[in-house]
Amino acid sequence: MASLIEHAQAVALETLSDLPSRRAHMAGVAATATSIAEQLSLSGRNTVAAAAWLHDVGYSERVAATGFHPVDGATFVKDQGFPDAVVSLVAYHTGAENEAAERGLSDALAAFERPDPVLLDVLTFSDLTVGPEGERVEVEARITEILSRYPDRHPVNRAVMRSSPALLAAAERVKRLIAAADAR
């Protein structure tokens, strides 16, 4: 039987087979999250690694229902039988609460349990340090890149603008955890 991470990778790669850039991004996020989780000796390292593979499956046309990829992805991941901890990370990753509010989908997001905050920070940091083609980027550059793809009035643009302080704070928390782990 495949491990949780292997199963997540297989599902993600198959689900996004028609979106090679998205697959490259997810592979980079998964590699980053796995490395950080191992470095920090997180008890939920398999959970965050699996969620990293799956965090953007909601972009697949086969999965999209609401047009809000965290909720669409979490619904799909839940239907695939993944653990609730993985599902919740997919649902809440990278400022999803603000985008849900912008889209009028806060109730849909609230249907999923809130994830472990440390694991969510690691997933968010990993998502923000990997660009759209899987390349390493700085958090601020990634936020700028996301904003540049959407017009000012688009829900993603408005949500990222609102989320930026929290996203930057999550990144700083992870950087501090990494620095503390390196100091040991």
trRosetta pair geometry for C-beta under 8 A, 3 or more apart (Angstrom, degrees):
i j d omega theta_ij theta_ji phi_ij phi_ji
2 6 4.0 -127 -174 96 104 120
2 7 4.6 137 104 -60 121 81
2 10 6.8 -24 -179 -2 169 139
3 6 4.6 93 50 10 79 103
3 7 6.8 -144 91 -5 39 88
3 46 7.3 -108 166 -144 110 124
4 7 5.9 -58 -148 38 26 111
4 8 6.3 27 154 -19 64 107
4 46 5.1 83 64 164 130 115
4 47 7.5 -25 134 -82 151 45
4 49 8.0 108 103 78 100 99
4 50 4.9 -59 145 -71 99 140
4 82 7.7 97 -154 -139 96 88
4 83 7.5 -19 -132 1 133 115
4 86 7.5 -158 -179 -63 119 143
5 8 5.6 -53 -146 36 31 111
5 9 6.3 33 155 -20 65 105
5 30 7.9 127 -159 -167 101 119
5 34 7.6 69 -136 -99 143 121
5 46 5.8 -109 -43 -150 101 80
5 49 4.9 -12 -109 114 116 121
5 50 5.3 -119 -95 -73 54 78
5 53 7.0 132 -158 -16 65 140
6 9 5.7 -53 -147 36 31 113
6 10 6.3 30 155 -19 64 106
7 10 5.8 -56 -148 36 30 110
7 11 6.3 27 156 -16 65 108
7 50 7.5 7 70 -130 86 115
7 82 7.9 174 112 -95 120 91
8 11 5.9 -58 -146 39 29 109
8 12 6.1 27 157 -18 66 110
8 49 7.5 147 61 119 148 72
8 50 3.7 167 -40 -150 156 77
8 51 7.5 -67 -147 -40 152 23
8 53 4.0 120 134 69 106 136
8 54 5.2 -89 -160 -38 103 106
8 82 7.0 69 -90 -110 94 131
8 86 7.2 -137 -94 -154 130 144
9 12 5.9 -58 -145 38 27 110
9 13 6.1 20 162 -14 65 111
9 30 7.0 96 -94 -159 94 168
9 53 4.9 -99 -81 -137 55 149
10 13 6.1 -58 -142 39 25 105
10 14 6.2 19 161 -13 63 112
11 14 6.1 -63 -146 42 25 106
11 15 5.9 22 160 -19 65 115
11 53 7.7 98 62 129 87 118
11 54 6.7 8 91 -97 116 104
11 57 7.2 -17 131 -100 96 150
11 77 7.9 113 126 -114 148 72
11 80 5.9 66 -137 -164 151 159
12 15 5.9 -59 -140 39 25 108
12 16 6.1 -11 171 14 64 113
12 23 7.3 139 140 -124 93 77
12 26 5.6 -153 170 145 137 153
12 53 4.4 -145 -12 160 151 88
12 54 5.3 -130 -75 -88 109 54
12 56 7.9 70 -148 61 110 76
12 57 5.7 -114 -118 -74 71 107
13 16 6.7 -72 -137 55 21 87
13 17 6.8 59 154 -78 59 74
13 23 6.0 70 -122 -138 66 119
14 17 5.8 -11 -158 -44 33 111
15 57 4.8 21 107 -145 150 107
15 60 4.9 -100 160 -47 90 162
15 62 6.6 -136 -155 66 78 123
15 63 6.3 33 -172 -39 122 127
15 76 7.5 102 -136 156 150 146
16 19 4.5 -67 -171 54 91 105
16 22 5.1 -118 -167 97 138 117
16 23 5.0 172 108 -69 120 87
16 26 7.0 126 41 6 160 146
16 56 7.3 40 -79 104 148 96
16 57 6.4 -121 -43 -117 104 64
16 59 7.0 42 -109 75 111 101
16 60 5.5 -119 -86 -75 65 107
17 23 7.7 53 -100 -65 27 139
18 60 7.6 108 48 -134 99 86
18 61 7.7 -29 70 19 138 108
19 22 3.8 7 133 28 120 121
19 23 6.2 144 95 -22 72 85
19 59 6.4 109 -127 112 178 119
19 60 6.9 -132 1 -93 131 70
20 23 5.4 -53 -145 36 35 115
20 24 6.4 37 155 -21 67 102
21 24 5.6 -51 -150 33 34 112
21 25 6.4 36 151 -20 65 103
21 132 5.7 9 167 155 117 88
21 133 5.6 -57 -142 -100 91 62
21 134 7.9 -146 -160 -19 55 88
22 25 5.6 -50 -149 35 34 114
22 26 6.4 32 153 -17 65 106
22 56 5.6 -147 -170 125 106 136
22 59 5.6 -146 -131 80 154 147
22 132 8.0 -36 -84 -164 49 76
23 26 5.8 -55 -146 38 31 109
23 27 6.3 33 155 -21 65 105
24 27 5.8 -52 -147 35 30 112
24 28 6.5 30 154 -17 63 106
24 133 5.4 -12 104 -176 141 46
24 134 3.5 -95 157 -32 91 123
25 28 5.9 -61 -154 38 30 110
25 29 6.3 28 152 -18 67 108
25 56 6.7 25 95 14 119 162
25 130 5.9 133 -157 128 67 111
25 131 7.1 -106 -110 107 94 38
25 132 5.6 -39 -77 -150 126 33
25 133 7.0 13 -64 -26 80 5
25 134 5.5 -125 -76 -69 34 62
26 29 5.5 -52 -143 38 34 112
26 30 6.1 36 156 -21 66 106
26 52 7.1 144 -167 149 71 67
26 53 5.9 71 166 -150 111 41
26 54 7.8 87 -153 -43 129 12
26 55 6.8 178 -122 47 94 85
26 56 5.5 -131 -76 39 109 115
27 30 5.7 -53 -146 37 29 112
27 31 6.4 30 154 -19 63 105
27 53 7.9 35 -91 -117 45 75
27 134 5.9 -2 67 -121 97 125
28 31 5.8 -53 -146 35 31 110
28 32 6.3 29 155 -16 64 108
28 130 3.7 156 117 -148 120 134
28 131 7.7 -10 91 44 164 54
28 134 3.8 163 -35 -152 126 70
28 135 7.2 -51 -112 0 160 14
28 136 7.4 -156 -167 -67 126 58
29 32 5.8 -57 -147 39 30 111
29 33 6.1 26 157 -16 66 110
29 52 4.7 -162 127 -170 92 98
29 53 7.9 -179 86 -71 98 30
29 55 6.5 -81 123 36 153 133
29 123 7.7 44 174 -158 112 66
29 126 4.7 101 -159 139 73 105
29 127 5.3 25 -125 -89 129 56
29 130 4.9 -135 -66 40 68 150
30 33 5.9 -55 -139 40 28 108
30 34 6.1 30 159 -21 64 109
30 49 6.0 69 -159 -164 82 70
30 52 4.1 151 -95 113 57 114
30 53 4.6 45 -91 -70 133 71
30 126 7.8 100 -55 163 16 142
31 34 5.9 -55 -145 36 26 112
31 35 6.3 26 157 -19 62 109
32 35 5.9 -59 -149 36 28 110
32 36 6.3 21 158 -13 65 109
32 52 7.4 -166 63 -153 79 148
32 125 7.8 -140 142 112 123 82
32 126 4.0 158 98 -138 116 95
32 129 6.0 165 -151 80 159 114
32 130 5.9 -146 -9 -46 143 118
33 36 5.9 -58 -144 40 29 107
33 37 6.0 28 159 -19 66 111
33 48 5.1 -145 174 140 118 100
33 49 5.6 172 107 -96 107 53
33 51 7.6 -123 166 73 165 84
33 52 3.8 -164 27 -65 150 150
33 122 5.7 101 -139 144 84 100
33 123 5.9 23 -111 -100 133 56
33 126 4.0 -35 -61 -65 83 167
34 37 5.9 -58 -143 39 25 110
34 38 6.3 23 158 -15 62 109
34 45 7.1 78 -140 178 54 99
34 48 7.9 177 -78 98 45 91
34 49 4.4 58 -86 -110 86 115
34 52 7.2 -123 -35 47 77 151
35 38 6.0 -60 -150 38 26 108
35 39 6.2 26 154 -20 64 110
36 39 5.5 -56 -144 38 31 113
36 40 6.1 15 161 -5 67 112
36 122 5.3 179 106 -149 132 107
36 125 7.1 119 -100 90 174 127
36 126 6.6 -137 14 -70 137 105
36 174 6.7 -6 -164 -169 144 116
36 178 6.7 -65 -136 -84 93 110
37 40 6.1 -63 -142 47 26 101
37 42 4.5 -75 -154 38 79 122
37 44 7.3 -99 -145 92 124 62
37 45 3.5 141 148 -126 123 88
37 48 5.1 170 -78 65 139 129
37 49 6.3 -110 34 -47 152 92
37 122 6.0 84 -70 176 84 158
38 41 7.2 25 -174 -76 34 43
38 42 7.9 -65 -55 26 21 84
38 45 5.9 87 -65 -146 56 149
39 178 6.4 24 119 -126 138 82
39 181 5.5 107 150 124 88 154
40 122 7.5 -125 27 -94 150 132
40 177 5.6 12 -111 152 128 118
40 178 7.1 -72 -68 -86 100 57
40 181 5.4 -108 -100 -68 58 149
41 45 7.8 -75 -165 -46 22 130
41 181 7.6 167 6 -128 90 123
42 45 4.7 133 74 -61 93 80
42 48 6.8 18 100 9 150 136
42 118 6.8 -174 -125 126 122 123
42 119 7.0 132 178 -87 146 81
42 122 7.1 -66 -46 -39 164 162
44 47 4.1 -45 -175 41 91 124
44 48 5.7 88 123 -22 94 94
44 85 6.7 -128 -143 165 124 143
44 116 6.0 156 -6 47 167 157
44 118 7.8 134 42 86 125 103
44 119 4.9 -50 99 -82 141 130
45 48 6.1 -56 -143 40 32 103
45 49 6.1 32 158 -19 66 109
46 49 5.7 -56 -143 39 30 112
46 50 6.2 31 157 -19 65 107
47 50 6.0 -58 -149 36 26 108
47 51 6.3 22 155 -15 63 110
47 83 6.9 -74 -116 76 99 131
47 85 4.7 -39 -147 119 137 124
47 86 5.7 -139 -156 -71 75 75
47 89 7.0 139 152 -17 94 145
47 116 7.9 72 105 24 146 129
47 119 6.2 -24 100 -142 115 149
48 51 5.6 -54 -143 41 33 112
48 52 6.2 43 153 -28 65 102
48 89 6.6 -173 -113 -131 59 163
48 119 4.6 -148 -77 -154 110 94
48 122 5.2 8 -161 90 153 128
48 123 5.6 -142 -153 -60 94 93
49 52 5.6 -49 -149 29 31 115
49 53 7.0 32 152 -17 61 99
50 53 5.8 -53 -158 32 35 111
50 54 6.4 8 153 0 67 115
50 82 6.8 173 149 -149 132 125
50 86 4.9 -47 103 -117 119 128
51 54 5.8 -72 -143 52 33 99
51 55 5.8 58 157 -65 71 89
51 85 7.9 -96 -52 128 125 72
51 86 4.9 -164 -70 -148 86 69
51 89 3.6 -10 -144 95 158 136
51 90 5.5 -143 -148 -52 89 74
51 93 7.3 167 159 -66 114 126
51 119 7.5 86 33 160 149 113
51 123 5.6 -45 108 -103 121 139
52 55 5.9 -21 -136 -15 28 117
52 123 5.9 -152 -79 -125 80 86
52 126 5.8 -34 -120 108 124 151
52 127 7.8 -153 -132 -61 82 81
54 57 5.2 -32 -163 -12 68 121
54 73 6.6 146 155 177 84 113
54 77 5.2 87 166 -100 144 127
54 82 7.1 -43 -44 -67 174 171
54 86 6.7 55 46 170 144 109
54 90 5.4 -51 112 -90 104 127
55 70 7.9 -19 -171 -110 73 76
55 73 6.8 58 -180 145 27 160
55 89 7.2 -72 -94 130 96 91
55 90 5.4 -160 -114 -120 51 70
55 93 4.9 -3 -148 17 119 172
55 94 7.7 83 175 0 134 115
55 123 6.5 157 -84 -174 141 118
55 127 6.4 -105 120 -86 160 122
56 59 5.2 -4 170 0 88 117
56 69 6.3 2 -147 162 58 138
56 73 6.7 -118 -165 -91 9 151
57 60 5.7 -23 -178 0 62 116
57 63 5.6 92 143 -23 85 174
57 69 7.9 158 75 -171 38 96
57 73 4.6 124 64 -131 79 98
57 76 5.8 -125 115 86 123 141
57 77 6.7 129 51 -59 138 94
57 90 7.5 -22 32 -148 100 134
58 63 5.5 -122 -122 117 38 125
58 64 6.3 93 175 -88 66 67
58 68 7.3 -33 159 112 142 43
58 69 3.2 143 96 -163 115 63
58 70 6.2 -110 17 -36 161 13
58 71 7.0 101 -129 62 150 43
58 72 3.6 121 -147 79 103 95
58 73 3.0 -86 -37 -39 99 87
58 74 7.4 -3 -64 -1 126 59
58 76 6.7 -180 -86 14 68 126
58 90 7.6 138 -27 170 113 109
59 63 7.6 38 53 62 28 117
59 64 7.0 6 -160 -64 18 110
59 69 5.0 3 -58 -117 66 134
59 73 7.7 10 -8 -66 59 112
60 63 4.2 70 68 13 101 105
60 64 6.6 -166 84 -22 47 85
60 76 8.0 80 52 -94 119 173
61 64 5.8 -44 -129 25 32 115
63 72 5.3 114 136 152 90 105
63 73 6.4 49 147 -91 142 53
63 75 7.9 152 -176 74 91 94
63 76 4.4 -26 -142 -65 114 152
64 67 6.2 51 -173 -86 111 41
64 69 7.2 -42 -101 -95 91 69
64 72 5.0 4 -119 -163 43 163
65 72 5.2 166 26 -116 79 100
65 75 6.9 -41 23 68 135 153
66 71 5.6 -6 42 86 142 126
66 72 5.7 -153 34 -60 86 96
66 103 7.6 95 151 148 112 139
66 105 6.1 94 168 -113 146 145
66 108 6.4 94 -84 174 166 171
67 72 7.5 120 3 -39 11 136
67 103 7.5 -167 90 -149 99 140
68 71 4.8 35 96 28 109 111
68 72 6.2 151 76 -15 55 95
68 99 6.7 156 -145 131 106 110
68 100 6.6 84 -171 -99 151 67
68 103 5.3 173 -80 87 126 169
68 105 5.2 -138 -7 55 166 167
68 108 7.3 118 65 91 142 141
69 72 5.5 -59 -130 47 33 110
69 73 5.5 35 168 -22 69 111
70 73 5.9 -57 -141 40 23 110
70 74 6.1 22 159 -19 62 109
70 90 6.4 164 -155 148 68 62
70 91 5.3 90 160 -156 97 33
70 92 6.9 119 -176 -49 137 14
70 93 6.1 -169 -115 43 115 82
70 96 4.1 -18 14 -123 176 133
70 99 7.3 121 12 74 126 129
70 100 7.5 -77 67 -60 126 101
70 109 7.0 27 104 -111 119 104
71 74 5.7 -53 -140 37 29 109
71 75 6.3 32 158 -20 63 105
71 91 6.3 51 -94 -135 49 83
71 96 7.8 147 -40 -173 74 125
71 100 7.1 105 -44 -103 120 107
71 105 6.1 -106 -20 157 157 135
71 108 4.9 30 -140 134 151 117
71 109 5.7 -96 -80 -80 108 68
71 112 7.7 -159 -119 -13 70 128
72 75 5.9 -55 -150 34 28 112
72 76 6.5 26 153 -16 62 109
73 76 5.7 -58 -149 39 32 111
73 77 6.0 30 155 -20 69 109
73 90 4.9 -129 119 171 110 119
73 91 7.6 -165 79 -77 88 48
74 77 5.6 -53 -139 38 31 111
74 78 6.2 35 157 -21 64 105
74 87 5.1 88 -159 -173 86 76
74 88 7.4 62 -136 -89 126 21
74 90 4.5 166 -83 96 74 106
74 91 3.6 35 -76 -71 155 87
74 112 5.4 -36 162 -83 151 153
75 78 5.8 -54 -149 35 27 112
75 79 6.4 26 152 -17 62 109
76 79 5.7 -59 -149 39 30 111
76 80 6.4 29 152 -20 65 107
77 80 5.6 -55 -150 35 32 113
77 82 4.7 -40 170 35 88 136
77 86 6.2 -131 163 121 132 102
77 87 5.1 177 100 -104 113 72
77 90 5.1 118 8 21 156 165
78 81 7.9 65 173 -56 33 17
78 82 6.7 -83 -89 52 30 85
78 84 7.7 37 -113 -104 96 59
78 87 4.6 58 -72 -119 87 138
78 112 8.0 -138 -56 -107 135 105
82 86 4.3 -82 155 79 121 136
82 87 5.8 152 91 -53 103 83
83 86 5.0 96 64 6 78 100
83 87 7.1 -142 103 -5 41 91
84 87 5.2 -55 -144 39 38 116
84 88 6.1 38 159 -22 71 104
84 113 6.1 34 169 34 118 127
85 88 6.0 -50 -145 34 28 109
85 89 6.8 29 155 -18 59 105
85 115 6.8 95 -159 -133 62 86
85 116 6.9 12 -148 -8 105 107
85 119 7.5 18 177 90 104 169
86 89 5.9 -57 -154 35 32 111
86 90 6.6 31 151 -17 65 106
87 90 5.9 -59 -154 36 31 111
87 91 6.3 30 151 -21 66 109
87 112 6.2 -144 135 -143 98 118
88 91 5.5 -54 -146 36 34 114
88 92 6.1 2 167 4 69 114
88 112 5.3 166 -109 159 66 106
88 113 4.9 -55 -92 79 132 76
88 114 6.4 78 -169 150 128 10
88 115 4.0 162 122 -71 109 83
89 92 6.6 -72 -136 50 24 89
89 93 6.0 48 164 -62 64 97
89 115 4.7 96 -75 -110 62 154
89 116 8.0 -19 -74 38 100 79
89 119 6.0 -76 -95 130 124 113
89 120 6.2 -158 -123 -92 79 69
89 123 5.4 139 -173 -33 113 165
90 93 6.3 -33 -142 -11 23 117
91 96 6.4 176 149 116 50 165
91 109 6.1 143 174 -148 105 75
91 112 3.9 -169 -70 79 178 165
91 115 7.6 163 57 -35 92 109
92 96 5.0 -149 -147 46 31 128
92 97 6.8 15 -143 -43 84 88
92 109 7.2 105 -87 -172 70 110
92 112 7.1 -151 -38 99 92 125
92 114 6.5 68 -65 -139 159 59
92 115 5.3 -153 47 7 134 111
92 120 5.9 -37 104 -125 117 127
93 96 5.9 71 56 -31 44 118
93 120 7.0 -157 -101 -148 55 79
93 123 5.2 -88 -119 129 107 124
93 124 6.1 -180 -162 -79 70 72
93 127 6.2 113 170 -33 117 156
94 123 7.5 -107 -38 123 81 89
94 124 4.9 156 -81 -126 60 80
94 127 4.7 -85 -66 93 132 151
94 128 6.7 159 -120 -51 110 92
94 163 7.7 73 160 155 58 152
94 167 6.8 37 -154 -114 66 112
95 98 5.1 -33 177 33 93 113
95 99 6.3 89 123 -16 88 98
95 124 7.5 105 -21 -133 68 120
95 159 6.1 136 140 153 117 99
95 160 6.6 107 99 -104 162 52
95 162 7.8 140 -165 86 122 82
95 163 3.2 30 -133 -147 135 158
95 166 6.5 133 -98 82 90 116
95 167 5.6 -34 -51 -65 117 108
96 99 5.7 -62 -148 44 40 107
96 100 5.9 45 154 -27 73 105
96 109 6.2 166 138 -129 109 136
97 100 5.7 -51 -146 33 29 114
97 101 6.6 31 154 -19 62 103
97 106 7.4 46 -159 -122 68 88
97 109 6.5 169 -105 134 57 157
97 163 8.0 138 61 -98 79 109
98 101 5.6 -52 -152 34 34 113
98 102 6.5 35 151 -19 65 104
98 159 4.2 142 117 -153 98 83
98 160 7.8 160 98 -54 134 23
98 162 4.5 -180 -155 91 139 120
98 163 4.5 -148 27 -60 150 98
98 166 7.9 165 -29 39 129 138
99 102 5.4 -51 -147 36 38 114
99 103 6.2 22 157 -8 69 111
99 155 6.1 91 -152 147 77 101
99 156 6.3 14 -120 -106 118 54
99 159 3.6 38 -80 -139 68 168
99 160 7.9 30 -70 -44 101 63
99 163 7.6 -21 -33 -36 81 137
100 103 6.0 -68 -145 47 28 101
100 105 4.5 -102 -153 84 76 84
100 106 4.8 116 132 -86 109 51
100 108 6.8 -153 -146 63 113 90
100 109 4.1 -44 -112 -19 161 141
101 104 7.8 36 -174 -70 28 27
101 106 5.3 40 -85 -66 62 112
101 159 7.5 145 56 -107 86 98
102 155 3.9 146 130 -152 122 92
102 156 7.9 -176 92 -53 154 25
102 158 5.1 147 -121 86 137 117
102 159 4.7 -106 -4 -62 143 98
102 162 7.7 178 -56 19 115 140
103 155 5.0 65 -67 -165 81 160
105 108 4.3 -38 -174 36 89 121
105 109 6.1 91 127 -22 86 93
106 109 5.7 -57 -150 39 34 109
106 110 6.0 36 153 -23 68 109
107 110 5.5 -54 -142 38 32 114
107 111 7.0 51 153 -37 60 91
108 111 6.0 -39 -166 6 34 117
109 112 6.4 -61 -176 31 47 103
115 119 5.9 -104 158 80 114 109
115 120 4.6 132 88 -62 121 107
116 119 4.2 63 77 17 107 111
116 120 6.6 179 84 -14 52 86
117 120 5.5 -54 -142 38 33 113
117 121 6.3 38 157 -22 66 102
118 121 5.7 -50 -151 33 32 113
118 122 6.6 31 151 -18 64 103
118 177 7.7 111 -149 -87 104 159
119 122 5.7 -52 -149 35 35 111
119 123 6.4 33 153 -16 66 105
120 123 5.8 -55 -146 40 32 109
120 124 6.0 32 155 -19 66 109
120 170 7.5 -84 120 -137 83 132
121 124 5.7 -57 -142 40 28 111
121 125 6.0 30 158 -19 65 108
121 170 4.5 -161 -130 -161 80 91
121 173 5.2 -65 -155 86 150 124
121 174 5.2 -179 147 -57 104 97
122 125 5.8 -53 -144 38 28 111
122 126 6.2 28 156 -19 62 108
122 174 5.9 136 -95 -113 54 123
123 126 5.7 -57 -147 38 29 112
123 127 6.2 30 154 -20 65 107
124 127 5.7 -54 -146 36 30 112
124 128 6.2 18 157 -10 65 112
124 167 6.4 -143 172 -135 122 74
124 170 4.6 -3 92 132 140 151
124 171 7.4 -110 116 -60 98 69
125 128 5.9 -66 -146 44 27 105
125 129 6.2 11 161 -10 66 115
125 139 7.4 -52 -141 -90 65 120
125 170 6.1 -145 -55 131 83 94
125 171 5.0 134 -111 -111 89 63
125 174 4.0 -42 -56 25 162 165
125 175 7.8 -179 -135 -39 139 71
126 129 6.1 -67 -140 42 27 101
126 130 6.5 6 165 -4 64 115
127 130 6.7 -74 -146 42 24 98
128 137 8.0 -105 156 85 52 99
128 139 4.6 33 142 -127 121 81
128 142 4.7 162 -166 81 63 149
128 143 6.9 8 -146 -50 110 82
128 167 6.2 140 -83 179 150 112
128 171 6.0 -82 82 -80 144 120
129 136 6.3 -10 159 -152 85 71
129 137 6.1 -173 -162 66 41 62
129 138 7.2 -10 -123 -127 76 17
129 139 6.2 -35 -74 -69 76 71
129 142 6.8 -105 -79 -30 24 147
129 171 7.8 134 -51 -128 103 113
130 134 6.2 -21 -175 -145 107 36
130 135 7.1 146 -158 72 59 32
130 136 6.6 -40 -102 -101 58 42
130 137 6.8 132 -121 23 8 90
130 142 7.7 52 55 -105 31 138
131 134 7.0 -33 69 40 73 16
131 135 4.4 -9 40 60 120 86
131 136 7.4 -4 -2 63 94 7
131 137 4.5 93 -53 -24 97 130
131 141 8.0 -41 -84 117 107 108
131 142 6.4 -143 -91 -105 65 90
131 145 6.6 -4 -133 87 95 174
132 145 7.1 -144 -19 148 108 135
137 141 4.8 -124 178 87 108 119
137 142 4.9 129 102 -61 129 91
137 145 7.3 -29 179 -5 165 144
138 141 4.5 86 61 9 86 107
138 142 7.0 -155 90 -10 42 86
139 142 5.7 -57 -150 34 31 111
139 143 6.5 29 155 -17 66 104
139 167 7.2 174 -177 141 115 99
139 168 6.5 132 132 -110 136 65
139 171 4.5 12 -95 -117 162 165
140 143 5.8 -52 -149 35 33 110
140 144 6.4 34 152 -18 64 107
140 168 7.6 39 -79 -103 79 108
141 144 5.6 -55 -149 39 33 114
141 145 6.2 36 151 -23 66 106
142 145 5.5 -51 -146 35 32 113
142 146 6.5 33 154 -20 64 102
143 146 5.8 -52 -150 34 32 110
143 147 6.4 30 153 -16 64 107
143 160 6.3 163 -155 178 84 115
143 164 5.8 87 -160 -118 146 97
143 167 6.5 141 -88 101 123 146
143 168 7.8 -28 -41 -62 154 90
144 147 5.8 -57 -149 39 30 111
144 148 6.3 32 153 -25 65 107
145 148 5.7 -55 -148 32 30 113
145 149 7.0 32 154 -24 61 103
146 149 6.0 -58 -160 26 34 112
146 150 7.3 -4 158 7 65 109
146 156 7.1 -120 168 155 101 112
146 160 5.4 -179 111 -113 125 161
147 150 6.7 -83 -154 48 32 90
147 157 5.7 86 -139 -132 68 83
147 160 5.7 -147 -75 98 83 140
147 161 7.1 88 -110 -63 118 81
149 156 7.8 -35 87 105 100 139
150 154 3.9 -117 177 68 109 147
150 156 4.6 -169 -72 76 168 109
150 157 4.0 -155 103 -48 115 98
150 160 7.8 132 46 15 135 130
151 154 4.9 114 58 -23 72 104
151 157 6.4 -111 88 -13 34 154
152 157 5.6 -140 -137 129 23 151
152 158 7.8 72 167 -64 53 78
153 157 7.2 42 44 62 15 129
153 158 7.1 12 -156 -46 29 114
154 157 4.4 87 63 7 90 106
154 158 6.9 -168 87 -5 45 86
155 158 5.8 -57 -142 42 32 109
155 159 5.9 32 159 -21 67 110
156 159 5.7 -57 -142 39 28 110
156 160 6.2 25 159 -18 65 107
157 160 6.0 -57 -145 37 26 106
157 161 6.4 29 155 -20 62 106
158 161 5.7 -54 -151 35 30 113
158 162 6.4 24 154 -13 65 108
159 162 5.7 -59 -148 41 32 107
159 163 5.8 22 156 -14 68 116
160 163 5.6 -59 -133 46 30 108
160 164 6.3 59 159 -57 63 85
160 167 7.8 -5 -152 -15 70 152
161 164 6.1 -26 -154 -13 26 116
163 166 5.4 -72 -164 52 62 107
163 167 5.2 63 140 -30 93 108
164 167 5.6 -56 -137 38 29 112
164 168 6.1 27 164 -17 66 107
165 168 5.9 -56 -146 39 28 109
165 169 6.3 30 154 -20 64 108
166 169 5.5 -52 -145 37 33 114
166 170 6.4 37 154 -22 65 101
167 170 5.8 -50 -150 32 31 111
167 171 6.6 32 151 -18 63 104
168 171 5.6 -52 -150 36 34 114
168 172 6.4 35 151 -20 65 104
169 172 5.6 -52 -148 36 33 112
169 173 6.5 38 152 -22 65 102
170 173 5.7 -51 -151 32 32 113
170 174 6.6 29 153 -15 64 104
171 174 5.9 -57 -152 37 32 108
171 175 6.3 34 151 -20 66 107
172 175 5.5 -52 -145 37 34 114
172 176 6.4 36 155 -20 65 103
173 176 5.8 -55 -151 35 30 111
173 177 6.5 31 151 -18 64 104
174 177 5.5 -52 -149 36 35 113
174 178 6.3 36 153 -19 67 104
175 178 5.7 -54 -148 37 31 112
175 179 6.3 33 153 -20 65 106
176 179 5.6 -52 -144 37 32 112
176 180 6.3 33 155 -19 65 105
177 180 5.8 -55 -147 37 30 110
177 181 6.3 30 153 -19 65 106
178 181 5.7 -54 -147 37 31 110
178 182 6.2 32 153 -20 65 107
179 182 5.6 -54 -147 37 31 113
179 183 6.4 34 152 -25 64 106
180 183 5.6 -53 -148 32 32 114
180 184 7.1 40 152 -30 61 97
181 184 6.0 -47 -161 17 36 114
